[in-house]
Amino acid sequence: MSWYEPSFVYQVYPLGLCGAPYENDGVLEHRLLKLVDDGWIDHMAKLGATCLLLNPVFESDAHGYDTRDYTRVDCRLGTNDDLRAVVDACHAAGIKVLLDGVFNHVGRGFWAFRDVLERRGESPYAGWFEIDWNGDNQYGDGLSYTCWEGVPYLVKLNHWSEDLNNYLADVIRGWVRDFDIDGLRLDVAYCLDQGFLRFLRGVANGIGEERGEKFPLVGETMFGDYNQWMGDDLCDSVTNYEAYKGLWSSMNAANMHEIAYALERQSGSQPWDLYTGRHMLDFVDNHDVPRIATKLDDVRQLRPLYGLLVAMCGVPSVYYGSEWGIEGEQLPGDHEIRPALNAPEWNDLTDWIAALAAAREGSPALVWGDYAQLQCQPQQLVFQRSYAGGEHGEAQRVIVAINAAAESATVHFDAGCGRAVDLITGEEHDFGGGSELAPFSTRYWECER
C-alpha cells in the first residue's frame, strides 16, 4: 500500500485551465503559476483533495500528448522552476502530485524523431521508432512509421529498444530529482507492452526505495480485464472506465442495476470478483469525456452521483470545474471539456463534495473496506463497506444509501445493527421500520459497534 490508496484526486489539464494557445507558439508565458497565484491549490485543499493529477506539462506540438521534449516544461506554461514551485506549493498544502507520463508516442516535433528525419538510418535514434524506410506518408518524408491509432502526428515509440527505455527511465528519475513528484499517470497504458510496464514498475520501485515511500503508477485503461495492466509487477491502479459508464448511465436510465452489477463484478463477494483490494481511479468525468453536468439528463442527480463516486471502492477523482457544475460537450479540439478558467468557484455542490471527501478521509471502511450489496432498486442502491480493523484503524462498517429519484424512497434491508450515525451530517439514525431517503440524497451510515 502507499499514500495513493486513501487519496482524493483533483485532476487539472493545465494547457486548458491556464488558457494556453492550442498550437505551441514558442512564446514563454508563466501560466502554470496560475495554480498558485489564483488560489487553485488552496481550493483543492479546501475541497479535501490530497493528490493533484497534472496532465501534460512538457514541451509539445499542441495538446501535450505530442511531446517534443520530456525535460523542459512547455513554454506556453512556463519554466521548470515554475513546475517545481507548483509541486512545492502542493506539498506545503499536504497534496501529492502525479505527473502525466506520455511514453507510448511522441509528436513529430520530438527532438529524436527530427534527428531521424534529417539523418535517416544514420541517426542513433532510428531504433526508437517503428520505421519502414521503403514507405512514405502524408508529409512526404520518404518513410513511414507506426503511429498511435492512425493519428499521423503521434509517432509510436519502439519499446523493444533498450536505449529508448533507459532514456525514459532517466527522464522519470529526472522528474523526481528536479520536481519532487510523487508518482505517475501512464497515458494509454492499455497500448503499452507488458514488458515495458514491468520495466517501468522496476524503475518506480527503485525510486520508492530511494525515497522511502512508494512511487505509484496509475495506468490509463479503457475496457477489458484490468488485470492485464494492474498488478504487483505492473500498474498500482488503472482508470475505471467500466464503472464510469455505469455511473452516469444508471442515473439517466433509472437503472441502478447497471452500476450495481459493475461494482459487484469488480469488488463484491461473488466468485467472479476481479479487483478486490485494488484501488482503481474512479471518476464521473475527465479531460477526454463530456462534463458530467452535460452528460446527466437531470443535474439534480449530481449530488447522489458524487455520493456514490466517493463511497465506492477505489480512489475518487474530481475534474477541475466540475465540482461547481460547469458544463462542456466533447467536441473537436476538446475546448469545451478542457476550458480556460479564472479563479475557482464555490457553491452548494462544492460544499457537498467537500463534505463527502471529509467523511471518506475519516472512515477506514470507505477507504479500505470490502463491498457487499444490500439492496438495489431502479433508482436506489444500498451497499455496505466493512473494515475488520488493523493497520488503517479500528473496525468499522458503513452502509451507503443512494437515492437518485426526485421522490422520497424507503429502503428495507438487514442493517445488522439498530442505530447508526451519518458520517456526512452527524445525524443519528434508527433502522427500525425501514429507512427513508430524501430525493437526490446520499447517506453514509456508520453502524454502532
C-alpha positions in Angstrom: 0.0 0.0 0.0 1.0 3.6 -0.4 -0.1 7.2 0.1 -2.2 6.8 -3.1 -4.9 4.3 -1.9 -6.6 6.7 0.6 -6.1 9.8 -1.6 -8.8 12.1 -3.1 -7.6 13.2 -6.5 -8.1 16.5 -8.2 -7.4 16.5 -11.9 -6.1 19.5 -13.9 -5.4 19.7 -17.6 -3.0 22.7 -17.4 -2.8 23.8 -21.0 -6.6 24.2 -20.9 -7.1 25.7 -17.4 -4.3 28.1 -17.8 -5.5 29.4 -21.2 -2.6 28.4 -23.4 -2.9 28.6 -27.2 -3.7 25.3 -28.7 -0.7 25.3 -31.0 2.7 25.8 -29.5 3.6 29.4 -30.4 7.1 29.3 -28.9 6.3 32.3 -26.6 7.3 31.9 -22.9 4.4 32.7 -20.6 4.4 31.7 -16.9 0.8 30.5 -17.0 1.4 27.4 -14.8 1.9 29.7 -11.8 -1.9 30.5 -12.0 -2.4 27.3 -9.9 -0.6 29.1 -7.1 -1.4 32.7 -7.7 -5.1 32.3 -8.4 -5.9 30.1 -5.4 -6.3 26.7 -7.1 -4.1 24.9 -4.7 -5.9 26.4 -1.7 -9.1 25.5 -3.4 -8.0 21.8 -3.8 -7.1 21.7 -0.1 -10.4 23.2 1.0 -12.2 20.6 -1.2 -10.3 17.8 0.6 -8.1 16.8 -2.3 -4.9 15.1 -1.2 -3.4 14.5 -4.7 -3.1 16.6 -7.8 -3.2 14.8 -11.1 -1.5 17.1 -13.5 -1.9 16.3 -17.2 0.9 17.0 -19.7 3.2 19.9 -18.8 6.2 19.2 -21.0 7.1 20.8 -24.4 4.8 19.6 -27.1 3.5 20.5 -30.5 -0.1 21.2 -29.4 -2.2 19.4 -26.8 0.5 18.0 -24.6 0.3 14.4 -25.7 2.5 15.1 -28.7 5.7 15.6 -26.8 8.7 17.5 -28.2 10.9 17.4 -25.1 10.4 15.4 -21.9 12.9 17.5 -19.9 11.5 21.0 -20.5 8.2 22.5 -19.3 6.1 23.7 -22.2 6.9 27.4 -22.9 3.2 28.2 -23.0 3.0 27.1 -19.3 6.3 28.5 -18.1 9.6 27.1 -16.9 11.0 24.1 -15.0 11.2 26.4 -12.0 7.5 27.2 -12.3 6.6 23.5 -12.2 8.8 23.0 -9.1 7.1 26.0 -7.5 3.7 24.4 -8.1 4.8 21.0 -6.7 6.3 22.7 -3.7 3.1 24.6 -3.0 1.1 21.4 -3.3 3.4 19.6 -0.8 3.1 22.6 1.6 -0.7 22.1 1.4 -0.5 18.4 2.0 -1.2 17.5 -1.6 0.8 14.8 -3.5 1.4 15.3 -7.3 1.0 12.8 -10.1 2.5 13.8 -13.4 1.2 12.5 -16.8 3.8 10.2 -18.4 3.2 10.0 -22.1 5.5 7.2 -23.1 3.6 5.4 -25.9 4.1 8.0 -28.5 5.6 11.5 -29.2 4.9 14.4 -31.5 6.6 14.8 -34.9 8.4 17.7 -33.2 10.2 15.3 -30.8 13.9 16.0 -31.0 14.9 12.4 -31.6 12.4 12.0 -34.4 13.5 15.2 -36.0 17.0 13.8 -36.0 15.8 10.6 -37.8 14.0 12.7 -40.4 17.2 14.6 -41.0 19.8 11.8 -40.8 17.5 8.8 -41.5 19.2 5.4 -41.0 22.4 7.1 -39.7 20.5 8.6 -36.8 21.4 6.9 -33.5 17.7 7.2 -32.6 16.3 5.3 -35.6 15.6 2.3 -33.4 13.4 4.3 -31.1 10.6 4.2 -33.6 9.0 1.6 -35.9 10.1 2.9 -39.3 9.6 1.5 -42.8 12.3 3.0 -44.9 10.7 1.9 -48.1 7.4 3.7 -47.4 6.1 7.2 -47.4 3.5 9.2 -45.5 1.2 12.2 -46.0 4.0 14.6 -45.0 6.2 13.3 -47.9 9.0 12.2 -45.5 10.1 9.4 -47.8 9.5 6.9 -45.0 6.5 5.6 -43.0 6.2 4.9 -39.3 3.8 3.4 -36.8 1.6 6.0 -35.2 -0.9 5.9 -32.4 -4.4 4.7 -33.6 -3.7 6.0 -37.0 -3.1 9.6 -36.0 -0.2 10.6 -38.2 1.3 13.3 -35.9 1.6 10.9 -33.0 4.7 8.8 -33.6 4.7 5.5 -31.7 7.8 4.7 -29.7 9.5 1.3 -30.0 9.9 -0.2 -26.6 11.9 -3.1 -27.9 14.8 -0.5 -27.9 16.7 -0.8 -24.7 18.4 2.5 -25.4 15.0 4.2 -25.6 13.7 2.6 -22.4 16.8 3.6 -20.5 16.4 7.2 -21.7 12.8 7.2 -20.5 13.9 5.8 -17.1 16.4 8.7 -16.8 13.6 11.1 -17.7 11.4 9.8 -14.9 14.3 9.9 -12.4 15.0 13.5 -13.5 11.4 14.5 -12.9 11.7 13.1 -9.4 15.0 14.9 -8.8 14.1 18.2 -10.3 10.4 18.5 -9.4 9.9 16.1 -6.4 6.9 14.5 -7.9 5.2 11.6 -6.1 4.0 9.2 -8.9 2.9 8.9 -12.5 -0.2 8.6 -14.6 0.7 6.5 -17.6 -1.1 7.7 -20.7 -2.7 5.0 -22.8 -1.3 2.2 -20.7 -3.6 -0.2 -22.5 -1.3 0.3 -25.5 1.9 -0.3 -23.7 3.6 -3.7 -23.8 3.5 -5.6 -20.5 7.3 -6.0 -20.7 7.6 -2.2 -20.8 5.1 -1.8 -17.9 7.2 -4.2 -15.9 10.3 -2.2 -16.7 8.6 0.9 -15.5 7.5 -0.9 -12.4 11.1 -1.7 -11.7 12.1 2.0 -12.2 9.3 3.1 -9.9 10.3 0.5 -7.2 13.8 1.9 -7.3 12.6 5.4 -6.9 10.4 4.3 -4.0 13.2 2.5 -2.2 15.4 5.6 -2.5 12.7 7.9 -1.2 11.4 5.6 1.4 7.8 5.9 0.0 6.1 4.0 -2.8 6.1 5.7 -6.2 2.7 4.7 -7.7 1.9 4.1 -11.3 -1.7 4.8 -12.4 -2.4 3.4 -15.9 -4.9 4.8 -18.3 -7.1 1.9 -19.4 -10.5 1.7 -21.1 -12.3 -1.7 -21.0 -11.5 -5.3 -20.7 -9.8 -7.2 -17.8 -7.9 -4.6 -15.9 -5.6 -7.3 -14.5 -3.8 -7.1 -17.9 -2.3 -3.8 -16.7 -2.8 -3.8 -12.9 -0.8 -6.0 -10.5 2.2 -6.1 -8.2 4.6 -6.1 -11.1 2.5 -3.7 -13.3 0.5 -0.6 -12.5 -0.7 0.0 -9.0 -4.0 1.4 -10.3 -5.9 2.0 -13.5 -8.7 4.3 -14.7 -12.1 2.7 -14.1 -13.9 3.3 -17.4 -16.2 0.4 -16.8 -17.7 2.0 -13.7 -17.6 5.4 -15.3 -20.1 4.3 -17.9 -22.3 2.6 -15.3 -22.3 5.7 -13.0 -23.9 8.2 -15.4 -25.9 5.6 -17.4 -27.6 4.3 -14.3 -28.7 7.8 -13.4 -30.0 8.6 -16.9 -31.8 5.3 -17.5 -33.2 5.0 -13.9 -31.4 1.6 -13.8 -29.1 1.4 -10.7 -28.7 -2.3 -11.6 -26.1 -1.4 -14.2 -23.7 0.3 -11.8 -24.6 -2.3 -9.1 -23.5 -5.1 -11.4 -20.2 -3.3 -12.2 -19.4 -2.8 -8.5 -20.3 -6.4 -7.6 -18.3 -7.7 -10.5 -15.3 -5.6 -9.6 -15.2 -5.8 -5.8 -18.0 -7.9 -4.5 -18.0 -11.2 -2.6 -19.0 -13.3 -5.6 -16.5 -15.9 -7.0 -16.0 -13.8 -10.1 -15.0 -10.5 -8.4 -11.9 -9.3 -10.2 -10.2 -6.5 -8.4 -10.9 -6.9 -4.7 -8.3 -5.0 -2.7 -7.2 -2.9 -5.7 -7.8 0.9 -5.7 -8.8 1.9 -9.2 -9.1 5.5 -10.2 -12.9 6.3 -10.2 -14.3 9.4 -12.0 -17.5 10.8 -13.4 -15.7 12.9 -16.0 -12.2 13.8 -17.1 -10.3 15.6 -19.9 -11.4 13.0 -22.5 -15.2 12.8 -21.9 -18.1 15.2 -21.6 -18.6 17.1 -18.4 -20.8 15.2 -16.1 -23.2 18.2 -15.7 -23.7 17.9 -19.5 -23.9 14.1 -19.6 -26.6 13.8 -16.9 -30.2 14.3 -18.1 -31.1 15.8 -14.6 -28.4 17.8 -13.0 -30.1 17.3 -9.6 -28.6 13.8 -9.7 -25.1 15.3 -9.3 -25.4 15.1 -5.6 -26.2 11.3 -5.3 -23.8 10.6 -8.2 -20.9 12.2 -6.3 -22.1 10.5 -3.2 -21.8 7.1 -5.0 -18.4 8.0 -6.5 -16.8 8.8 -3.2 -18.2 5.8 -1.4 -17.5 3.1 -3.9 -14.3 1.0 -3.8 -11.3 2.9 -5.3 -9.8 6.3 -5.4 -12.3 9.1 -6.3 -11.2 11.8 -8.7 -12.8 15.2 -9.5 -12.0 17.1 -12.7 -11.3 20.8 -12.4 -14.5 22.9 -12.5 -16.9 20.0 -12.4 -17.1 20.4 -8.6 -19.2 23.5 -9.1 -21.1 22.1 -12.0 -19.6 23.5 -15.2 -20.9 22.0 -18.5 -19.0 21.0 -21.6 -19.7 18.8 -24.6 -17.0 16.7 -26.2 -16.3 18.5 -29.5 -13.4 18.6 -32.0 -10.4 20.3 -30.2 -11.9 19.5 -26.8 -12.0 23.2 -25.8 -15.3 22.8 -24.0 -14.1 19.9 -21.8 -10.6 21.5 -21.3 -11.6 25.2 -20.8 -9.6 28.1 -19.5 -10.9 29.2 -16.1 -10.1 32.0 -13.8 -10.2 31.7 -10.0 -12.0 28.6 -8.7 -15.6 28.9 -7.7 -17.6 27.5 -4.7 -21.2 26.7 -4.4 -23.6 24.2 -2.8 -22.3 21.3 -5.0 -18.7 22.1 -4.0 -19.8 22.2 -0.3 -21.3 18.8 -0.8 -18.3 17.2 -2.4 -16.0 18.6 0.3 -18.3 17.1 2.9 -18.2 13.7 1.2 -14.4 13.9 1.0 -14.2 14.7 4.7 -16.4 11.7 5.5 -14.3 9.4 3.4 -11.0 10.7 4.9 -12.1 9.8 8.4 -13.5 6.4 7.5 -11.3 3.3 7.3 -14.3 1.4 5.9 -14.9 3.8 3.0 -11.2 3.7 2.1 -10.2 0.1 2.8 -13.4 -1.8 3.4 -14.8 -4.7 1.4 -18.0 -4.3 -0.6 -21.4 -6.0 -0.3 -24.7 -5.1 -1.9 -27.7 -4.9 0.4 -30.4 -3.7 -1.9 -30.9 -2.5 -5.5 -33.9 -0.8 -7.0 -34.3 1.2 -10.2 -33.2 4.5 -8.6 -31.9 3.4 -5.2 -28.8 1.5 -4.3 -27.7 0.4 -0.8 -24.4 -1.3 -0.1 -22.0 -1.9 2.8 -18.3 -1.1 3.2 -16.8 -3.1 6.0 -13.3 -2.9 7.5 -12.2 -5.5 10.0 -9.7 -3.3 11.7 -5.9 -3.3 11.6 -3.1 -1.0 10.4 -5.5 1.5 9.0 -7.7 2.0 12.0 -10.4 0.4 14.1 -13.1 -1.9 12.8 -15.9 -0.1 11.1 -19.0 -0.8 9.0 -20.6 1.9 6.9 -23.9 1.5 5.0 -24.1 3.7 1.9 -27.6 4.5 0.7 -28.2 6.4 -2.6 -31.5 7.8 -3.9 -31.3 9.1 -7.4 -35.1 9.8 -7.7 -36.9 13.0 -7.5 -39.2 11.5 -4.8 -38.5 10.2 -1.4 -38.0 6.4 -1.1 -38.0 3.9 1.7 -35.5 1.1 1.6 -35.6 -2.1 3.6 -32.6 -4.2 4.3 -30.9 -6.0 7.1 -28.5 -3.4 8.6 -27.1 -5.8 11.2 -27.4 -3.1 13.8 -30.2 -0.9 15.3 -28.7 2.5 15.1 -26.1 4.5 13.2 -24.6 7.9 12.7 -24.4 9.6 9.3 -20.7 10.4 8.6 -21.7 13.3 6.4 -24.2 15.2 8.7 -23.5 13.7 12.1 -27.2 12.8 12.5 -28.3 9.7 14.3 -30.4 7.1 12.5 -32.6 4.3 13.7 -33.0 1.4 11.2 -36.3 0.2 12.7 -39.2 0.1 10.2 -37.2 0.9 7.1 -35.0 3.9 6.2 -36.4 6.8 4.3 -34.2 8.6 1.8 -34.9 12.2 0.7 -35.0 13.0 -3.0 -31.5 13.0 -4.7 -29.8 12.1 -1.4 -26.9 10.1 0.0 -26.4 8.6 3.4 -23.1 7.2 4.9 -24.4 5.4 8.0 -21.7 4.2 10.4 -23.2 1.3 12.3 -22.9 1.1 16.0 -20.4 -1.5 17.1 
